[in-house]
């Protein structure tokens, strides 16, 4: 079923020009926002909790703008299945590639981290061609495995290695690899609240996956956040921002806190361009949250700081 959907529908649609797909985006917006009201209750709740001081008119505008943006992201994601490298280069500019390329020139691998803001699919496909580092991406498998497999093949067509949380170590530890940049999109809801890092994010206690901090400390890798701004429809600009040179020198949680700070700032700058329909806060806050925080910190310090 997944392969049939990919080859009979998604891939042929991706061959259409973007100007036509953006017309399709208007129909998707109308269908999602006006007809089926796709996850409307989730979006409204997330916006209300994240922006308690905004009036209802401002919140409604963010919600409407979000569905318009989300519809563009859908068609751009489909277009990504067949876009050329030159087209990606034209539409996805990098403001300061020298920041990461300098690490490659020194023979150092890095961790790249970001959130689901603006067009992450184009960057997944383009990363290996855009910077000198060998690209590795850690993703979450789709429920429809055969569809996910075909999508990952297209994501990897310019050299990105797409892996998951169970298999990324063999890619990192491959002795034949050039210096690599491992991509982590860390703003999804984590699997286990006990293995997560808890902090305040968008006015509410929030659990974050701790993968970036664990990977950087395990392999002693610099961590770099990247921010993506929409210049105009179908055109984006990326800027790298250093989180840390030496993860071992930082206390528990500092890398994640810096990541959350950058992510929150990007969301506040352009609220409609984050994925509000994701059930980000679906897990309840544990009654023993302080105990969970202390235990998590204790395990980290015992493993990486000998304390």
C-alpha positions in Angstrom: 0.0 0.0 0.0 2.8 2.4 0.9 4.7 1.8 -2.3 1.6 2.2 -4.4 0.9 5.5 -2.7 4.4 6.6 -3.4 4.8 5.6 -7.0 1.3 6.2 -8.2 0.5 9.4 -6.5 3.3 11.2 -4.6 6.2 10.8 -7.0 4.1 11.8 -10.1 2.8 14.9 -8.3 6.3 15.8 -7.4 7.1 16.2 -11.1 4.7 19.1 -11.4 6.2 22.6 -11.2 6.1 24.4 -7.9 3.9 27.2 -9.1 1.2 24.6 -9.8 1.8 22.8 -6.5 1.3 26.1 -4.7 -2.1 26.4 -6.3 -2.7 22.9 -4.9 -1.6 24.2 -1.5 -4.5 26.6 -1.4 -6.9 23.7 -1.8 -5.1 21.7 0.9 -5.3 24.7 3.2 -9.1 25.0 2.6 -9.6 21.3 3.1 -7.5 21.1 6.3 -8.6 24.4 7.9 -12.2 24.8 6.8 -13.5 21.3 6.0 -11.9 18.6 8.2 -10.4 21.0 10.7 -7.2 18.8 10.9 -6.1 18.6 14.5 -7.7 21.9 15.1 -8.2 21.2 18.8 -4.5 20.3 19.2 -3.4 23.5 17.4 -5.7 25.7 19.4 -4.6 24.2 22.7 -0.9 24.4 21.9 -1.3 28.1 20.8 -3.3 29.0 23.9 -0.8 27.4 26.3 2.2 28.8 24.5 0.9 32.4 24.2 -1.3 33.0 27.2 -0.9 36.8 27.0 -2.0 37.2 23.3 -5.6 38.2 22.6 -7.9 35.9 20.7 -7.6 37.9 17.5 -3.8 37.4 17.4 -4.1 33.7 18.3 -6.6 33.2 15.5 -4.3 34.9 13.0 -1.4 32.6 14.0 -3.6 29.6 13.6 -4.8 30.6 10.2 -1.3 31.5 9.0 -0.1 28.2 10.4 -2.5 26.2 8.2 -1.4 28.2 5.2 2.2 27.6 5.9 1.7 23.9 6.7 -0.1 23.4 3.4 3.0 24.9 1.6 5.2 22.6 3.6 3.2 19.6 2.5 3.5 20.4 -1.2 7.2 21.4 -0.8 7.8 18.1 0.9 6.2 16.3 -2.1 8.2 18.3 -4.5 11.4 17.4 -2.6 11.0 13.8 -3.9 12.2 14.8 -7.3 13.9 18.2 -7.0 17.4 18.6 -8.5 20.4 19.5 -6.5 20.7 22.8 -8.5 17.1 23.7 -7.7 17.7 23.0 -4.0 20.8 25.2 -4.1 18.9 28.0 -5.7 16.1 27.9 -3.1 18.0 27.1 0.1 20.8 29.6 0.7 23.3 29.2 3.6 24.4 32.5 5.2 27.6 31.2 6.9 28.8 27.8 5.6 32.3 28.7 6.7 31.4 28.1 10.4 30.8 24.3 9.8 33.3 23.9 6.9 36.1 25.0 9.2 35.5 22.0 11.4 35.7 19.7 8.4 39.0 21.3 7.4 40.3 20.5 10.9 39.1 16.9 10.6 36.3 17.3 13.1 32.8 15.8 13.0 29.9 17.8 14.4 26.3 17.5 15.6 23.7 19.7 13.8 20.5 20.3 15.6 17.3 22.2 14.8 13.5 22.0 15.0 10.6 21.5 12.6 10.5 25.1 11.5 10.0 26.0 7.8 11.2 23.4 5.3 13.3 20.7 7.0 12.7 18.2 4.2 14.7 20.3 1.7 17.6 20.6 4.1 17.6 16.8 4.8 18.1 16.1 1.1 20.5 19.0 0.5 22.7 18.9 3.5 25.3 16.5 2.1 25.7 18.7 -1.0 25.6 22.0 0.9 28.5 21.5 3.4 31.7 19.5 3.3 30.8 17.1 6.1 29.4 13.7 5.3 25.7 13.9 6.2 24.0 11.5 8.6 20.4 12.1 9.6 18.6 10.4 12.6 14.9 10.1 11.8 11.8 8.5 13.3 10.3 5.7 11.1 6.8 6.3 9.6 4.0 4.0 10.6 3.7 3.0 7.0 7.1 1.3 6.7 7.1 0.8 2.9 6.2 4.4 2.3 8.9 5.6 4.7 11.5 3.4 3.0 10.8 5.0 -0.4 10.8 8.5 1.0 14.1 7.9 2.7 15.6 6.7 -0.5 14.7 10.0 -2.1 16.0 12.0 0.9 19.3 10.1 0.5 19.8 10.7 -3.2 22.5 13.4 -2.8 24.5 11.4 -0.2 22.6 11.8 3.1 22.6 8.6 5.2 19.2 8.3 6.8 19.2 6.2 9.9 17.3 5.9 13.2 18.0 5.9 16.9 18.7 2.2 16.9 21.3 2.2 14.1 23.0 5.6 14.1 26.0 4.3 16.1 27.3 2.1 13.4 27.2 5.1 11.0 29.1 7.3 13.5 31.6 4.6 14.2 32.3 3.6 10.6 36.0 4.0 10.2 35.7 4.7 6.5 33.6 7.9 7.1 35.0 11.3 6.4 34.2 13.9 9.1 30.4 13.8 9.4 27.6 16.1 10.4 24.9 14.2 12.2 21.5 15.9 12.0 19.1 15.8 15.0 15.6 17.4 14.9 15.0 17.4 18.6 11.7 19.1 19.1 9.4 16.1 18.8 7.7 14.5 21.8 10.1 12.0 23.4 9.3 8.4 23.9 10.0 8.2 27.7 9.5 11.1 30.1 12.0 9.4 32.5 14.8 9.5 29.9 14.1 13.1 28.8 15.4 16.4 29.8 12.8 18.6 31.4 12.8 22.4 31.1 10.4 25.3 30.6 9.6 25.8 26.9 6.9 28.2 25.5 5.5 28.8 29.0 5.1 25.2 30.0 7.1 22.3 31.5 8.3 20.3 28.5 10.3 17.1 28.0 13.0 17.1 25.4 14.8 14.2 23.9 18.4 14.1 25.2 20.0 12.7 22.1 22.0 15.7 21.0 23.6 16.0 24.4 24.3 12.3 24.7 25.8 12.0 21.2 28.0 15.1 21.6 29.3 14.0 25.0 29.8 10.3 23.9 31.9 11.3 20.8 33.1 14.7 22.0 31.6 16.6 19.1 30.9 20.3 18.7 27.2 21.1 18.6 25.8 23.6 16.1 22.2 24.8 15.8 20.8 26.0 12.5 18.0 28.5 12.1 15.9 28.6 8.9 14.1 31.7 7.8 11.5 31.9 5.0 12.6 34.7 2.6 9.6 34.3 0.4 7.4 31.4 -0.8 9.7 28.6 -1.8 12.9 30.3 -0.8 14.8 29.8 2.5 17.9 31.0 4.2 19.9 29.0 6.8 22.2 30.3 9.5 24.5 28.2 11.7 24.9 29.1 15.4 27.5 27.6 17.6 26.1 26.0 20.8 29.4 24.6 22.0 33.0 23.7 21.0 33.7 21.2 23.8 30.7 19.4 25.3 32.7 17.9 28.1 33.4 21.4 29.4 29.7 22.1 30.0 27.5 21.0 32.9 24.6 18.7 32.6 21.8 20.1 30.5 23.6 23.2 29.2 23.6 22.0 25.6 19.9 21.2 25.6 19.1 24.5 27.3 21.0 26.4 24.6 19.2 24.4 21.9 15.8 25.2 23.5 16.7 28.9 23.8 17.5 29.1 20.0 14.4 27.0 19.1 12.1 29.1 21.2 13.5 32.3 19.8 12.9 31.1 16.2 9.3 30.2 17.1 8.6 33.5 18.8 10.0 35.4 15.8 7.7 33.6 13.3 5.0 31.7 15.4 3.1 30.3 12.4 6.1 28.5 11.0 6.5 25.8 13.6 4.5 22.5 13.6 1.7 23.3 16.0 -0.5 20.3 14.9 2.1 17.9 16.4 1.0 16.6 19.8 4.1 18.1 21.5 2.7 18.1 25.0 0.7 14.8 24.9 2.5 13.4 27.9 1.3 14.4 31.3 3.7 16.1 33.7 4.8 13.4 36.2 3.9 13.9 39.9 7.5 13.0 40.8 9.1 15.4 38.2 11.8 16.7 40.6 12.8 13.1 41.4 13.0 12.3 37.7 15.1 15.3 37.0 17.5 14.5 39.8 17.9 10.9 38.7 18.4 11.9 35.1 21.2 14.3 36.1 22.7 11.7 38.4 23.1 9.1 35.6 24.5 11.7 33.2 27.1 13.0 35.7 28.1 9.4 36.6 28.7 8.5 33.0 30.3 11.6 31.6 31.6 13.7 34.6 32.7 11.0 37.1 30.6 12.6 39.8 
